[in-house]
Amino acid sequence: MTGVQTCALPISNTTELDNNTTLSETDHANINELTQLGFSVDVATQAYIISGKNKEIAASVLFELMQ
């Protein structure tokens, strides 16, 4: 996949999200895997967090929103 995919997620304030959520090394690795699918770090992080830190659900959400 070339380029970075962007999409609108139902989160309006990334800063607020960052202030309330702690990400482990495993979380960062999972977000990195989502970015390797072509999504930006911000979008991948938002999807990962709203998916309950479940990488597979986050990927599903991201691809669903792209349709």
Buried (B, 14 or more C-beta within 10 A) or exposed (E): EEEEBEBEBEBEEBEEBBEEEEBEEEBEEBBEBBBEEBBBEBBBBBBBBBBEBBBEBBBEBBBEBEE
